[in-house]
């Protein structure tokens, strides 16, 4: 799908905040898809100091405030259930951000999305035989393997979570290693010439290290 422009994101933020300030529905949320996996969600969140409503019109006197976040688009239509991605969880919108028609905030959001590889996710590596492959793209071909088919997240989502604020240090890392093993078999099991270059175990480590490597 086509990624929205800065102006389209800014127009979305303007429409969302204006609609939410009208408060026609108490729990209304707005979302804009950036990719087939990621969306900007604008929603009311509780827990604010009602006194802040005096200086920020996006905070209501009942302690609810309007936030934007980047979330993983799910099969559910209930955007409140969509998982937050990285540090973009519930960032308050401020009145001053509308002075340029939300262009500044739109640029900030899209820059963050790009920096965290949410817009164009890829992990390119060179295999020992010289082939260049994108691990995240090729992961589709092993996602139906028995050991992986029931995983909640695909490799791209798992990679985001490992490098994001949801990093748990153990289970996620081991699941990444499982994906690495399946990819190693995918690249080498049916190619006897390729098997002369590297063992499956060694290739698994190469792929795994590429997945956990920090930028």
C-alpha positions, 0 to 999 in steps of 0.5 A: 500500500502507498505510505501517506504523505506528510500532508495526509498525516497532518490532515488526519491529525487535524480531523481526528483531534477536531472530532474528538474534541467534539466528544460526540462519542466518549470512547471514539478513536481514529486511526490512519494506516501507514503500512499493512502492519502499522497505523497511527492511532489517536485516542483518549487516554485516562490518568491526566491531572485535570488542572492541565486542562487549563493549559492544554485543550487536548486534556479534558477536565475529567482527566482524559487526554488525547494521545497519538501512538504507533501501533501494530494493526491487528485483525480486530477492529478494536484499535484499543487492543492493538499493540503499541510499538516501541516508545510511541505509546500514548504521546500527548498532543499539545495545542501548540502543535496545531500552529502549523496545521500539524505538519510539524507533528506529522513530520516527527511521527513519520521520522520516528516510524522510519527510524524504527524501520516500521515503514520499510522493514528489511534485513539484507545479508549476503549468504556464503555463496554470494546471494543477497537476501532479505530475511524478513521477506523470505520469512514468509516462506517458512512461516507455515512450518509446523513450529512457526505457524501458530506464532502470534507474531511474524518475524518482522513484528518479532524483530520490532519487539526485540529491538523495542521497549517490549524487549523481554531478553529471553523468550523473544530472543529464543523465538528469533533463533527458531526463525533463524534455524528455519530460514537456514534450512530454507536456504540450504536444505535442497541445494547441495552446492550451497551446503559445501559453503556452510553448515546449517548450524553455522548459517543459523548463527549468521542469520540469528546475529543479523536479527539481533544486531543493533543499528 
